[in-house]
Amino acid sequence: MADQLSAQDWIDFGLKTLAKSGFTALKAEPLAKAMGVSRGSFYWHFADIGAFHTAVLERWREVATEQIIAGVEAARAKNKDEDPLSVLLRLTFGSKHVLEKAVRSWAANDARARAAVAAVDRRRLDYIEGLLKQAGLAEEVARARAQILFWAFFGYALTDQPLSQERQRAVLGELLRIVAR
């Protein structure tokens, strides 16, 4: 890598390392070595490892939640007839989940990561609930069905048994039919 790394370079490399090697690999010295720079570069951008971990978790939130929500909203703006819940299911179930697994493993061992995961989970649930209410479901029904969709996603994300595209389309169609009526 280049001698002049930005904080974003470190954060992006941190996410890749987290996905590949887990949260225990998020340490200044091994990251610097892997990036071919001195540890001083790390400390130029981050006061300590805790600040770096916070930045990595924030970037995960952006990538794993806010960018997906933005994608749903962009699809909605582009095509008013497309069901946003269908777009959300396609985007979330169609992506790789190795980073999701890594962050949740980290959260099981670290209070800061646990708090970040709780905030992301709340954001995701609120967004799904909002989509269901916009589709005409009563608030209590929307809340319960949002939770069901959320659990279904995590059951799928945490499994190591991927579905073929055809099977995934069928399952998502059925899931959508169950929660949106």
MDTraj code that builds the backbone (N, CA, C; nanometers):
import mdtraj as md
import numpy as np

residues = "MET ALA ASP GLN LEU SER ALA GLN ASP TRP ILE ASP PHE GLY LEU LYS THR LEU ALA LYS SER GLY PHE THR ALA LEU LYS ALA GLU PRO LEU ALA LYS ALA MET GLY VAL SER ARG GLY SER PHE TYR TRP HIS PHE ALA ASP ILE GLY ALA PHE HIS THR ALA VAL LEU GLU ARG TRP ARG GLU VAL ALA THR GLU GLN ILE ILE ALA GLY VAL GLU ALA ALA ARG ALA LYS ASN LYS ASP GLU ASP PRO LEU SER VAL LEU LEU ARG LEU THR PHE GLY SER LYS HIS VAL LEU GLU LYS ALA VAL ARG SER TRP ALA ALA ASN ASP ALA ARG ALA ARG ALA ALA VAL ALA ALA VAL ASP ARG ARG ARG LEU ASP TYR ILE GLU GLY LEU LEU LYS GLN ALA GLY LEU ALA GLU GLU VAL ALA ARG ALA ARG ALA GLN ILE LEU PHE TRP ALA PHE PHE GLY TYR ALA LEU THR ASP GLN PRO LEU SER GLN GLU ARG GLN ARG ALA VAL LEU GLY GLU LEU LEU ARG ILE VAL ALA ARG".split()
xyz = np.array([
    [0.0835, -0.1184, 0.0000],
    [0.0000, 0.0000, 0.0000],
    [0.0881, 0.1249, 0.0000],
    [0.0267, 0.2358, -0.0253],
    [0.0997, 0.3629, -0.0309],
    [0.1479, 0.4047, 0.1072],
    [0.2534, 0.4874, 0.1088],
    [0.3068, 0.5361, 0.2358],
    [0.2075, 0.6280, 0.3062],
    [0.1306, 0.7039, 0.2311],
    [0.0351, 0.7989, 0.2860],
    [-0.1039, 0.7383, 0.2863],
    [-0.1427, 0.6802, 0.3963],
    [-0.2756, 0.6218, 0.4072],
    [-0.3700, 0.7187, 0.4766],
    [-0.4933, 0.7177, 0.4347],
    [-0.5948, 0.7989, 0.5014],
    [-0.6601, 0.7158, 0.6117],
    [-0.7335, 0.7836, 0.6974],
    [-0.8098, 0.7119, 0.7999],
    [-0.9065, 0.6147, 0.7321],
    [-0.9651, 0.6575, 0.6200],
    [-1.0595, 0.5706, 0.5483],
    [-0.9904, 0.4446, 0.4965],
    [-0.8663, 0.4547, 0.4515],
    [-0.7904, 0.3361, 0.4087],
    [-0.7797, 0.2363, 0.5238],
    [-0.7465, 0.2872, 0.6413],
    [-0.7350, 0.2012, 0.7588],
    [-0.8696, 0.1367, 0.7932],
    [-0.9739, 0.2160, 0.7892],
    [-1.1080, 0.1656, 0.8238],
    [-1.1519, 0.0593, 0.7235],
    [-1.1344, 0.0861, 0.5956],
    [-1.1729, -0.0111, 0.4931],
    [-1.0936, -0.1402, 0.5073],
    [-0.9635, -0.1273, 0.5345],
    [-0.8819, -0.2463, 0.5552],
    [-0.9252, -0.3189, 0.6828],
    [-0.9647, -0.2413, 0.7824],
    [-1.0170, -0.3002, 0.9055],
    [-1.1414, -0.3835, 0.8809],
    [-1.2325, -0.3334, 0.7980],
    [-1.3530, -0.4104, 0.7645],
    [-1.3186, -0.5402, 0.6925],
    [-1.2268, -0.5317, 0.5972],
    [-1.1850, -0.6526, 0.5246],
    [-1.1204, -0.7529, 0.6192],
    [-1.0376, -0.7029, 0.7085],
    [-0.9708, -0.7893, 0.8048],
    [-1.0721, -0.8507, 0.9006],
    [-1.1663, -0.7711, 0.9457],
    [-1.2718, -0.8208, 1.0340],
    [-1.3476, -0.9345, 0.9677],
    [-1.3863, -0.9145, 0.8425],
    [-1.4618, -1.0175, 0.7696],
    [-1.3789, -1.1445, 0.7497],
    [-1.2511, -1.1265, 0.7253],
    [-1.1645, -1.2410, 0.6949],
    [-1.1125, -1.3118, 0.8201],
    [-1.0725, -1.2330, 0.9207],
    [-0.9998, -1.2910, 1.0344],
    [-1.0647, -1.2698, 1.1703],
    [-1.1744, -1.1947, 1.1744],
    [-1.2420, -1.1716, 1.3016],
    [-1.1901, -1.0502, 1.3761],
    [-1.2609, -1.0159, 1.4819],
    [-1.2320, -0.8927, 1.5561],
    [-1.0982, -0.8961, 1.6288],
    [-1.0490, -1.0129, 1.6611],
    [-0.9209, -1.0190, 1.7326],
    [-0.8039, -0.9745, 1.6446],
    [-0.8255, -0.9668, 1.5150],
    [-0.7198, -0.9236, 1.4227],
    [-0.7140, -0.7721, 1.4076],
    [-0.8046, -0.6998, 1.4714],
    [-0.8103, -0.5544, 1.4575],
    [-0.7159, -0.4863, 1.5564],
    [-0.5873, -0.5054, 1.5342],
    [-0.4830, -0.4474, 1.6185],
    [-0.3864, -0.3687, 1.5302],
    [-0.3330, -0.2612, 1.5852],
    [-0.2501, -0.1684, 1.5074],
    [-0.1297, -0.2358, 1.4421],
    [-0.0529, -0.3093, 1.5184],
    [0.0721, -0.3655, 1.4659],
    [0.0480, -0.4642, 1.3508],
    [-0.0374, -0.5646, 1.3665],
    [-0.0572, -0.6579, 1.2542],
    [-0.1221, -0.5911, 1.1327],
    [-0.2114, -0.4956, 1.1554],
    [-0.2730, -0.4246, 1.0434],
    [-0.1684, -0.3438, 0.9673],
    [-0.0834, -0.2728, 1.0419],
    [0.0218, -0.1925, 0.9783],
    [0.1150, -0.2823, 0.8975],
    [0.1521, -0.3941, 0.9544],
    [0.2410, -0.4878, 0.8851],
    [0.1753, -0.5377, 0.7561],
    [0.0481, -0.5742, 0.7647],
    [-0.0242, -0.6237, 0.6470],
    [-0.0382, -0.5165, 0.5393],
    [-0.0440, -0.3901, 0.5822],
    [-0.0583, -0.2792, 0.4884],
    [0.0773, -0.2264, 0.4410],
    [0.1827, -0.2774, 0.4992],
    [0.3168, -0.2371, 0.4574],
    [0.3565, -0.0976, 0.5026],
    [0.3067, -0.0544, 0.6185],
    [0.3396, 0.0776, 0.6717],
    [0.3776, 0.0639, 0.8186],
    [0.4258, 0.1721, 0.8748],
    [0.4605, 0.1706, 1.0172],
    [0.3350, 0.1871, 1.1020],
    [0.3469, 0.1451, 1.2251],
    [0.2367, 0.1594, 1.3198],
    [0.2062, 0.3073, 1.3453],
    [0.3042, 0.3931, 1.3233],
    [0.2837, 0.5363, 1.3412],
    [0.1747, 0.5908, 1.2509],
    [0.1601, 0.5322, 1.1321],
    [0.0536, 0.5738, 1.0413],
    [-0.0835, 0.5524, 1.1054],
    [-0.0968, 0.4415, 1.1748],
    [-0.2222, 0.4122, 1.2451],
    [-0.2507, 0.5212, 1.3476],
    [-0.1500, 0.5511, 1.4309],
    [-0.1694, 0.6476, 1.5389],
    [-0.1754, 0.7922, 1.4898],
    [-0.1381, 0.8161, 1.3670],
    [-0.1573, 0.9482, 1.3074],
    [-0.3071, 0.9764, 1.2916],
    [-0.3833, 0.8697, 1.2609],
    [-0.5269, 0.8840, 1.2337],
    [-0.6165, 0.8512, 1.3522],
    [-0.5691, 0.7674, 1.4437],
    [-0.6541, 0.7211, 1.5537],
    [-0.5801, 0.7373, 1.6858],
    [-0.6488, 0.7923, 1.7832],
    [-0.5878, 0.8158, 1.9142],
    [-0.5474, 0.6843, 1.9807],
    [-0.6276, 0.5824, 1.9579],
    [-0.6001, 0.4520, 2.0178],
    [-0.6823, 0.3464, 1.9438],
    [-0.6668, 0.2230, 1.9835],
    [-0.7365, 0.1134, 1.9164],
    [-0.8877, 0.1259, 1.9347],
    [-0.9301, 0.1803, 2.0481],
    [-1.0735, 0.2006, 2.0715],
    [-1.1356, 0.2964, 1.9705],
    [-1.0639, 0.4030, 1.9383],
    [-1.1140, 0.4983, 1.8382],
    [-1.1229, 0.4316, 1.7015],
    [-1.0263, 0.3481, 1.6712],
    [-1.0289, 0.2743, 1.5447],
    [-1.1469, 0.1778, 1.5415],
    [-1.1676, 0.1047, 1.6490],
    [-1.2806, 0.0116, 1.6550],
    [-1.4134, 0.0851, 1.6363],
    [-1.4254, 0.2008, 1.6993],
    [-1.5468, 0.2808, 1.6830],
    [-1.5663, 0.3200, 1.5365],
    [-1.4604, 0.3602, 1.4705],
    [-1.4685, 0.3994, 1.3288],
    [-1.5041, 0.2800, 1.2408],
    [-1.4493, 0.1632, 1.2706],
    [-1.4813, 0.0422, 1.1930],
    [-1.6288, 0.0071, 1.2110],
    [-1.6774, 0.0137, 1.3327],
    [-1.8189, -0.0177, 1.3579],
    [-1.9110, 0.0828, 1.2894],
    [-1.8719, 0.2088, 1.2879],
    [-1.9511, 0.3114, 1.2197],
    [-1.9554, 0.2849, 1.0691],
    [-1.8436, 0.2458, 1.0134],
    [-1.8386, 0.2143, 0.8697],
    [-1.9234, 0.0915, 0.8389],
    [-1.9198, -0.0083, 0.9267],
    [-2.0058, -0.1258, 0.9092],
    [-2.1532, -0.0835, 0.9076],
    [-2.1921, 0.0039, 1.0005],
    [-2.3299, 0.0529, 1.0035],
    [-2.3653, 0.1183, 0.8705],
    [-2.2755, 0.1993, 0.8195],
    [-2.2995, 0.2677, 0.6924],
    [-2.3161, 0.1682, 0.5781],
    [-2.2256, 0.0731, 0.5694],
    [-2.2271, -0.0244, 0.4597],
    [-2.3438, -0.1225, 0.4716],
    [-2.3649, -0.1722, 0.5915],
    [-2.4612, -0.2806, 0.6104],
    [-2.6046, -0.2339, 0.6335],
    [-2.6222, -0.1060, 0.6584],
    [-2.7580, -0.0581, 0.6851],
    [-2.7928, 0.0640, 0.6016],
    [-2.7185, 0.1712, 0.6189],
    [-2.7566, 0.2968, 0.5537],
    [-2.7481, 0.2888, 0.4017],
    [-2.6489, 0.2198, 0.3484],
    [-2.6394, 0.2074, 0.2026],
    [-2.7523, 0.1214, 0.1472],
    [-2.7941, 0.0220, 0.2212],
    [-2.9057, -0.0620, 0.1766],
    [-3.0347, 0.0185, 0.1796],
    [-3.0574, 0.0919, 0.2871],
    [-3.1771, 0.1766, 0.2953],
    [-3.1759, 0.2796, 0.1827],
    [-3.0614, 0.3385, 0.1567],
    [-3.0509, 0.4353, 0.0463],
    [-3.0822, 0.3676, -0.0869],
    [-3.0398, 0.2434, -0.1044],
    [-3.0705, 0.1690, -0.2267],
    [-3.2195, 0.1449, -0.2424],
    [-3.2859, 0.1124, -0.1329],
    [-3.4316, 0.0921, -0.1367],
    [-3.5008, 0.2230, -0.1725],
    [-3.4596, 0.3304, -0.1087],
    [-3.5217, 0.4608, -0.1345],
    [-3.4953, 0.5076, -0.2778],
    [-3.3773, 0.4802, -0.3306],
    [-3.3469, 0.5173, -0.4694],
    [-3.4337, 0.4367, -0.5658],
    [-3.4517, 0.3083, -0.5384],
    [-3.5369, 0.2253, -0.6236],
    [-3.6810, 0.2740, -0.6172],
    [-3.7238, 0.3141, -0.4991],
    [-3.8593, 0.3655, -0.4811],
    [-3.8779, 0.4950, -0.5605],
    [-3.7792, 0.5836, -0.5570],
    [-3.7872, 0.7104, -0.6297],
    [-3.7861, 0.6877, -0.7804],
    [-3.7109, 0.5877, -0.8231],
    [-3.6979, 0.5586, -0.9662],
    [-3.8234, 0.4924, -1.0226],
    [-3.8814, 0.4025, -0.9453],
    [-3.9977, 0.3271, -0.9917],
    [-4.0999, 0.3202, -0.8791],
    [-4.1982, 0.4085, -0.8853],
    [-4.3009, 0.4172, -0.7799],
    [-4.3829, 0.2892, -0.7670],
    [-4.3860, 0.2064, -0.8722],
    [-4.4650, 0.0839, -0.8682],
    [-4.3924, -0.0325, -0.8019],
    [-4.2609, -0.0215, -0.7872],
    [-4.1857, -0.1320, -0.7277],
    [-4.2031, -0.1302, -0.5763],
    [-4.2349, -0.2453, -0.5220],
    [-4.2573, -0.2584, -0.3788],
    [-4.1244, -0.2441, -0.3043],
    [-4.1130, -0.1438, -0.2158],
    [-3.9861, -0.1230, -0.1451],
    [-3.9475, -0.2412, -0.0558],
    [-4.0452, -0.3107, -0.0023],
    [-4.0155, -0.4273, 0.0809],
    [-3.9517, -0.5385, -0.0021],
    [-3.9993, -0.5535, -0.1235],
    [-3.9404, -0.6507, -0.2151],
    [-3.7955, -0.6138, -0.2481],
    [-3.7708, -0.4859, -0.2703],
    [-3.6348, -0.4382, -0.2982],
    [-3.5461, -0.4645, -0.1767],
    [-3.5966, -0.4339, -0.0586],
    [-3.5195, -0.4554, 0.0639],
    [-3.4826, -0.6034, 0.0796],
    [-3.5763, -0.6912, 0.0599],
    [-3.5482, -0.8347, 0.0722],
    [-3.4445, -0.8786, -0.0303],
    [-3.4586, -0.8309, -0.1513],
    [-3.3636, -0.8661, -0.2569],
    [-3.2221, -0.8185, -0.2227],
    [-3.2118, -0.6956, -0.1723],
    [-3.0805, -0.6404, -0.1388],
    [-3.0179, -0.7102, -0.0182],
    [-3.0975, -0.7361, 0.0825],
    [-3.0405, -0.7933, 0.2051],
    [-3.0144, -0.9426, 0.1933],
    [-3.1062, -1.0161, 0.1376],
    [-3.0871, -1.1604, 0.1269],
    [-2.9911, -1.1955, 0.0141],
    [-2.9723, -1.1039, -0.0795],
    [-2.8855, -1.1311, -0.1932],
    [-2.7396, -1.0970, -0.1701],
    [-2.7078, -1.0352, -0.0558],
    [-2.5689, -0.9961, -0.0309],
    [-2.4958, -1.1026, 0.0502],
    [-2.3624, -1.0889, 0.0558],
    [-2.2817, -1.1799, 0.1372],
    [-2.2901, -1.1352, 0.2826],
    [-2.2857, -1.2308, 0.3719],
    [-2.3098, -1.1988, 0.5119],
    [-2.1913, -1.2260, 0.6043],
    [-2.0742, -1.2442, 0.5476],
    [-1.9577, -1.2752, 0.6299],
    [-1.9259, -1.1616, 0.7266],
    [-1.9430, -1.0386, 0.6843],
    [-1.9169, -0.9244, 0.7716],
    [-2.0208, -0.9184, 0.8839],
    [-2.1444, -0.9480, 0.8519],
    [-2.2510, -0.9512, 0.9534],
    [-2.2161, -1.0521, 1.0623],
    [-2.1733, -1.1692, 1.0222],
    [-2.1343, -1.2726, 1.1184],
    [-2.0168, -1.2255, 1.2041],
    [-1.9190, -1.1628, 1.1413],
    [-1.7995, -1.1179, 1.2140],
    [-1.8340, -1.0107, 1.3170],
    [-1.9181, -0.9162, 1.2791],
    [-1.9550, -0.8090, 1.3722],
    [-2.0353, -0.8669, 1.4883],
    [-2.1234, -0.9590, 1.4608],
    [-2.2037, -1.0192, 1.5683],
    [-2.1178, -1.1041, 1.6616],
    [-2.0168, -1.1678, 1.6081],
    [-1.9226, -1.2412, 1.6926],
    [-1.8468, -1.1429, 1.7825],
    [-1.8051, -1.0328, 1.7257],
    [-1.7371, -0.9275, 1.8009],
    [-1.8291, -0.8766, 1.9121],
    [-1.9558, -0.8539, 1.8787],
    [-2.0521, -0.8015, 1.9763],
    [-2.0730, -0.8969, 2.0939],
    [-2.0553, -1.0247, 2.0703],
    [-2.0700, -1.1215, 2.1787],
    [-1.9572, -1.1084, 2.2813],
    [-1.8495, -1.0394, 2.2433],
    [-1.7316, -1.0291, 2.3288],
    [-1.6929, -0.8875, 2.3673],
    [-1.7649, -0.7870, 2.3193],
    [-1.7210, -0.6494, 2.3391],
    [-1.8423, -0.5569, 2.3542],
    [-1.8444, -0.4795, 2.4619],
    [-1.9584, -0.3917, 2.4908],
    [-1.9777, -0.2845, 2.3837],
    [-1.8695, -0.2284, 2.3307],
    [-1.8815, -0.1249, 2.2272],
    [-1.9456, -0.1821, 2.1015],
    [-1.9012, -0.2995, 2.0604],
    [-1.9587, -0.3636, 1.9421],
    [-2.1040, -0.4024, 1.9691],
    [-2.1318, -0.4485, 2.0902],
    [-2.2686, -0.4864, 2.1261],
    [-2.3626, -0.3664, 2.1158],
    [-2.3171, -0.2502, 2.1630],
    [-2.3976, -0.1278, 2.1542],
    [-2.4190, -0.0868, 2.0086],
    [-2.3154, -0.1003, 1.9261],
    [-2.3287, -0.0668, 1.7835],
    [-2.4281, -0.1590, 1.7153],
    [-2.4210, -0.2869, 1.7446],
    [-2.5139, -0.3842, 1.6858],
    [-2.6568, -0.3551, 1.7308],
    [-2.6754, -0.3237, 1.8581],
    [-2.8096, -0.2918, 1.9082],
    [-2.8674, -0.1699, 1.8367],
    [-2.7853, -0.0681, 1.8143],
    [-2.8320, 0.0519, 1.7437],
    [-2.8667, 0.0202, 1.5984],
    [-2.7854, -0.0600, 1.5329],
    [-2.8128, -0.0987, 1.3942],
    [-2.9391, -0.1838, 1.3874],
    [-2.9528, -0.2773, 1.4781],
    [-3.0728, -0.3607, 1.4797],
    [-3.1983, -0.2760, 1.4968],
    [-3.1924, -0.1770, 1.5848],
    [-3.3075, -0.0884, 1.6069],
    [-3.3391, -0.0100, 1.4792],
    [-3.2362, 0.0413, 1.4138],
    [-3.2549, 0.1172, 1.2892],
    [-3.3192, 0.0296, 1.1832],
    [-3.2705, -0.0916, 1.1699],
    [-3.3245, -0.1838, 1.0700],
    [-3.4701, -0.2184, 1.1002],
    [-3.4983, -0.2508, 1.2255],
    [-3.6362, -0.2838, 1.2630],
    [-3.7306, -0.1668, 1.2395],
    [-3.6886, -0.0474, 1.2784],
    [-3.7725, 0.0714, 1.2579],
    [-3.7997, 0.0942, 1.1096],
    [-3.6979, 0.0752, 1.0273],
    [-3.7157, 0.0958, 0.8835],
    [-3.8130, -0.0069, 0.8255],
    [-3.7960, -0.1323, 0.8601],
    [-3.8858, -0.2375, 0.8102],
    [-4.0284, -0.2105, 0.8573],
    [-4.0428, -0.1764, 0.9837],
    [-4.1752, -0.1456, 1.0378],
    [-4.2389, -0.0298, 0.9613],
    [-4.1594, 0.0720, 0.9323],
    [-4.2109, 0.1856, 0.8555],
    [-4.2590, 0.1452, 0.7174],
    [-4.1838, 0.0583, 0.6505],
    [-4.2269, 0.0099, 0.5191],
    [-4.3588, -0.0665, 0.5287],
    [-4.3719, -0.1476, 0.6313],
    [-4.4947, -0.2255, 0.6484],
    [-4.6142, -0.1358, 0.6814],
    [-4.5918, -0.0321, 0.7609],
    [-4.7002, 0.0630, 0.7902],
    [-4.7395, 0.1388, 0.6638],
    [-4.6406, 0.1763, 0.5825],
    [-4.6706, 0.2443, 0.4570],
    [-4.7496, 0.1539, 0.3623],
    [-4.7305, 0.0238, 0.3785],
    [-4.8043, -0.0724, 0.2956],
    [-4.9466, -0.0930, 0.3476],
    [-4.9809, -0.0270, 0.4588],
    [-5.1169, -0.0319, 0.5088],
    [-5.1398, -0.1195, 0.6306],
    [-5.0355, -0.1756, 0.6870],
    [-5.0537, -0.2596, 0.8052],
    [-5.0665, -0.1729, 0.9303],
    [-5.1471, -0.2192, 1.0236],
    [-5.1617, -0.1505, 1.1516],
    [-5.0288, -0.1548, 1.2267],
    [-5.0083, -0.0589, 1.3154],
    [-4.8801, -0.0445, 1.3834],
    [-4.8357, -0.1724, 1.4551],
    [-4.9217, -0.2330, 1.5327],
    [-4.8834, -0.3544, 1.6075],
    [-4.8528, -0.4704, 1.5139],
    [-4.9297, -0.4829, 1.4080],
    [-4.9052, -0.5894, 1.3089],
    [-4.7732, -0.5633, 1.2375],
    [-4.7515, -0.4376, 1.1995],
    [-4.6264, -0.4015, 1.1318],
    [-4.5062, -0.4298, 1.2214],
    [-4.5181, -0.3985, 1.3493],
    [-4.4064, -0.4220, 1.4428],
    [-4.3760, -0.5716, 1.4533],
    [-4.4800, -0.6527, 1.4681],
    [-4.4602, -0.7976, 1.4806],
    [-4.4021, -0.8564, 1.3522],
    [-4.4535, -0.8149, 1.2392],
    [-4.4038, -0.8696, 1.1125],
    [-4.2634, -0.8206, 1.0796],
    [-4.2313, -0.6985, 1.1206],
    [-4.0940, -0.6498, 1.1035],
    [-3.9986, -0.7392, 1.1821],
    [-4.0378, -0.7762, 1.3030],
    [-3.9542, -0.8640, 1.3851],
    [-3.9380, -1.0006, 1.3183],
    [-4.0448, -1.0513, 1.2608],
    [-4.0384, -1.1810, 1.1918],
    [-3.9428, -1.1731, 1.0722],
    [-3.9543, -1.0669, 0.9931],
    [-3.8621, -1.0490, 0.8796],
    [-3.7181, -1.0380, 0.9273],
    [-3.6994, -0.9646, 1.0341],
    [-3.5661, -0.9461, 1.0910],
    [-3.5076, -1.0804, 1.1334],
    [-3.5847, -1.1604, 1.2022],
    [-3.5380, -1.2928, 1.2445],
    [-3.5116, -1.3832, 1.1249],
    [-3.5981, -1.3747, 1.0254],
    [-3.5776, -1.4567, 0.9047],
    [-3.4454, -1.4194, 0.8374],
    [-3.4181, -1.2898, 0.8289],
    [-3.2918, -1.2462, 0.7694],
    [-3.1740, -1.3037, 0.8469],
    [-3.1776, -1.2942, 0.9791],
    [-3.0628, -1.3423, 1.0564],
    [-3.0510, -1.4928, 1.0544],
    [-3.1599, -1.5619, 1.0470],
    [-3.1515, -1.7066, 1.0296],
    [-3.0791, -1.7399, 0.9005],
    [-3.1135, -1.6666, 0.7962],
    [-3.0489, -1.6884, 0.6664],
    [-2.9033, -1.6406, 0.6672],
    [-2.8801, -1.5211, 0.7220],
    [-2.7454, -1.4626, 0.7210],
    [-2.6459, -1.5459, 0.8006],
    [-2.6919, -1.6084, 0.9053],
    [-2.6009, -1.6819, 0.9919],
    [-2.5854, -1.8289, 0.9534],
    [-2.6594, -1.8718, 0.8545],
    [-2.6448, -2.0094, 0.8085],
    [-2.5348, -2.0186, 0.7031],
    [-2.4823, -2.1348, 0.6890],
    [-2.3807, -2.1579, 0.5856],
    [-2.4390, -2.2377, 0.4699],
    [-2.5699, -2.2322, 0.4542],
    [-2.6364, -2.3079, 0.3492],
    [-2.7045, -2.2119, 0.2513],
    [-2.6297, -2.1637, 0.1532],
    [-2.6885, -2.0698, 0.0571],
    [-2.7943, -2.1389, -0.0292],
    [-2.8846, -2.0576, -0.0799],
    [-2.9881, -2.1071, -0.1698],
    [-2.9524, -2.0718, -0.3134],
    [-2.9988, -2.1544, -0.4053],
    [-2.9839, -2.1179, -0.5463],
    [-3.0663, -1.9915, -0.5692],
    [-3.0372, -1.9204, -0.6769],
    [-3.1127, -1.7977, -0.7064],
    [-3.2610, -1.8269, -0.7229],
    [-3.2912, -1.9347, -0.7905],
    [-3.4316, -1.9707, -0.8126],
    [-3.5018, -1.9998, -0.6803],
    [-3.4373, -2.0769, -0.5952],
    [-3.4967, -2.1118, -0.4651],
    [-3.5072, -1.9877, -0.3770],
    [-3.4058, -1.9037, -0.3812],
    [-3.4091, -1.7815, -0.3018],
    [-3.5252, -1.6915, -0.3456],
    [-3.5448, -1.6775, -0.4766],
    [-3.6576, -1.5975, -0.5281],
    [-3.7901, -1.6524, -0.4767],
    [-3.8052, -1.7832, -0.4794],
    [-3.9294, -1.8460, -0.4332],
    [-3.9502, -1.8221, -0.2832],
    [-3.8454, -1.8394, -0.2054],
    [-3.8558, -1.8197, -0.0607],
    [-3.8868, -1.6743, -0.0285],
    [-3.8183, -1.5816, -0.0937],
    [-3.8431, -1.4404, -0.0679],
    [-3.9843, -1.3995, -0.1090],
    [-4.0304, -1.4552, -0.2193],
    [-4.1682, -1.4277, -0.2634],
    [-4.2695, -1.4751, -0.1589],
    [-4.2456, -1.5912, -0.1054],
    [-4.3348, -1.6448, -0.0019],
    [-4.3247, -1.5635, 0.1273],
    [-4.2053, -1.5248, 0.1641],
    [-4.1860, -1.4433, 0.2826],
    [-4.2587, -1.3091, 0.2669],
    [-4.2446, -1.2501, 0.1512],
    [-4.3123, -1.1243, 0.1232],
    [-4.4642, -1.1412, 0.1293],
    [-4.5131, -1.2501, 0.0740],
    [-4.6577, -1.2781, 0.0768],
    [-4.7073, -1.2933, 0.2209],
    [-4.6298, -1.3599, 0.3044],
    [-4.6695, -1.3833, 0.4422],
    [-4.6761, -1.2526, 0.5211],
    [-4.5750, -1.1672, 0.5087],
    [-4.5681, -1.0492, 0.5945],
    [-4.6441, -0.9292, 0.5406],
    [-4.6715, -0.9246, 0.4114],
    [-4.7292, -0.8019, 0.3549],
    [-4.8802, -0.8070, 0.3365],
    [-4.9432, -0.9170, 0.3669],
    [-5.0886, -0.9165, 0.3489],
    [-5.1636, -0.8724, 0.4697],
])
top = md.Topology()
chain = top.add_chain()
for i, resn in enumerate(residues, 1):
    res = top.add_residue(resn, chain, resSeq=i)
    for name in ("N", "CA", "C"):
        top.add_atom(name, md.element.get_by_symbol(name[0]), res)
traj = md.Trajectory(xyz[None], top)
